[in-house]
Amino acid sequence: MHTDKLIPTSMAAAVALGLGLGAGVGSGCHADVPDASITDPDKYQIVLDNEHVRVLRYRDQPGTRTHQHHHPAFVLYALAPFERRLTFPDGSTRERRFAAGDAAWMPAQTHVGENIGQTDTDALIVELKE
């Protein structure tokens, strides 16, 4: 885990602009649901972790699924285009398509993610701490 890395200014601006763009669904109790960096350490790399935010870089390939995990409220910034299906604890699903440079605000949620596209997923996830 690195605590001294910074996000380049242009990327930080894009993430900030993403606040309020898009909408996530499917929040749920997370007391017994593990953190993404624990369930899928091969896919999530911690880039920055301090008292305000945790920044994760997420990478996977087409057809890859995560284990069920929880994220606090976060901003997702797509470094490359990708398509995902999120499956929430109640069984509902949501499919999302991102272009490189897209940013989206997501409320706290528990889900399983699946790469349903033809390209690798490469994204930054900025989790907010209260």
C-alpha positions as CSV (number, residue, x, y, z in Angstrom):
1,M,0.0,0.0,0.0
2,H,1.3,3.4,-1.0
3,T,0.3,6.5,1.0
4,D,2.5,9.1,-0.7
5,K,1.3,8.9,-4.3
6,L,-0.8,11.6,-5.8
7,I,-3.3,11.5,-8.7
8,P,-2.1,13.7,-11.6
9,T,-3.9,17.1,-11.7
10,S,-5.9,16.4,-14.9
11,M,-7.2,13.1,-13.5
12,A,-8.0,14.7,-10.1
13,A,-10.0,17.4,-12.0
14,A,-11.9,14.7,-13.9
15,V,-12.7,12.8,-10.8
16,A,-14.0,16.0,-9.1
17,L,-16.1,16.7,-12.2
18,G,-17.6,13.2,-11.8
19,L,-19.4,14.1,-8.6
20,G,-23.1,13.9,-9.4
21,L,-22.6,12.1,-12.7
22,G,-24.3,8.8,-13.1
23,A,-26.1,6.9,-10.3
24,G,-25.4,3.7,-8.5
25,V,-28.0,1.5,-6.8
26,G,-28.1,-1.3,-4.4
27,S,-26.7,-0.2,-1.1
28,G,-27.0,-2.7,1.6
29,C,-25.7,-3.7,5.0
30,H,-22.0,-4.2,4.9
31,A,-21.0,-5.3,8.4
32,D,-20.5,-8.9,7.3
33,V,-19.4,-8.1,3.7
34,P,-15.6,-7.9,3.1
35,D,-13.7,-5.1,1.6
36,A,-12.9,-5.3,-2.2
37,S,-9.1,-5.3,-1.6
38,I,-9.6,-8.4,0.6
39,T,-12.0,-10.3,-1.6
40,D,-10.1,-9.6,-4.9
41,P,-6.6,-8.5,-4.2
42,D,-5.5,-9.6,-7.7
43,K,-7.9,-7.0,-9.2
44,Y,-7.7,-4.1,-6.7
45,Q,-4.5,-2.2,-6.1
46,I,-4.4,0.5,-3.3
47,V,-2.9,3.6,-4.8
48,L,-3.5,6.0,-1.9
49,D,-5.0,5.7,1.6
50,N,-5.3,8.5,4.1
51,E,-7.9,9.9,6.5
52,H,-9.9,11.5,3.7
53,V,-10.0,9.0,0.8
54,R,-8.8,5.6,-0.4
55,V,-7.9,5.4,-4.1
56,L,-8.0,1.9,-5.7
57,R,-7.0,1.0,-9.2
58,Y,-9.2,-1.8,-10.6
59,R,-8.2,-4.0,-13.5
60,D,-9.7,-7.2,-15.0
61,Q,-10.3,-9.0,-18.3
62,P,-13.5,-9.8,-20.2
63,G,-15.5,-12.5,-18.4
64,T,-14.0,-11.8,-15.0
65,R,-16.2,-11.7,-11.9
66,T,-15.4,-10.4,-8.5
67,H,-16.5,-11.9,-5.2
68,Q,-19.3,-10.0,-3.3
69,H,-17.7,-7.0,-1.6
70,H,-18.7,-3.5,-0.2
71,H,-17.6,0.0,-1.2
72,P,-18.4,3.2,0.8
73,A,-19.6,6.1,-1.4
74,F,-17.2,6.5,-4.3
75,V,-16.3,8.2,-7.6
76,L,-15.3,5.9,-10.4
77,Y,-13.0,7.3,-13.2
78,A,-12.6,5.1,-16.3
79,L,-9.0,4.9,-17.6
80,A,-10.2,2.8,-20.6
81,P,-13.6,1.9,-22.0
82,F,-15.4,-1.1,-20.4
83,E,-18.8,-2.7,-19.8
84,R,-19.9,-4.2,-16.4
85,R,-22.8,-5.9,-14.8
86,L,-23.3,-5.3,-11.1
87,T,-25.3,-7.8,-9.1
88,F,-26.7,-6.6,-5.8
89,P,-27.5,-8.7,-2.7
90,D,-31.3,-8.6,-3.5
91,G,-30.6,-10.2,-6.9
92,S,-31.2,-7.1,-8.9
93,T,-28.6,-6.2,-11.6
94,R,-27.4,-3.1,-13.4
95,E,-25.3,-2.9,-16.5
96,R,-23.0,0.1,-17.2
97,R,-20.9,1.2,-20.1
98,F,-18.0,3.6,-19.6
99,A,-15.8,5.4,-22.1
100,A,-12.3,6.4,-21.3
101,G,-12.4,9.6,-19.2
102,D,-16.0,9.0,-17.9
103,A,-16.5,9.7,-14.2
104,A,-19.5,8.6,-12.1
105,W,-20.6,9.1,-8.5
106,M,-21.8,5.9,-6.8
107,P,-23.5,5.7,-3.4
108,A,-22.2,3.1,-0.9
109,Q,-23.1,-0.4,-2.1
110,T,-22.5,-4.1,-1.9
111,H,-22.2,-6.0,-5.2
112,V,-20.5,-8.5,-7.4
113,G,-19.0,-7.0,-10.6
114,E,-18.6,-8.8,-13.9
115,N,-16.8,-7.6,-17.0
116,I,-19.4,-8.2,-19.7
117,G,-17.6,-6.4,-22.5
118,Q,-14.8,-7.1,-25.0
119,T,-12.2,-5.0,-23.3
120,D,-10.2,-5.0,-20.1
121,T,-11.5,-2.9,-17.3
122,D,-9.1,-0.2,-16.0
123,A,-10.5,2.3,-13.6
124,L,-9.7,4.4,-10.5
125,I,-12.1,4.2,-7.6
126,V,-12.0,7.0,-5.1
127,E,-13.7,5.9,-1.9
128,L,-14.8,8.7,0.4
129,K,-14.2,8.5,4.2
130,E,-16.4,10.2,6.6
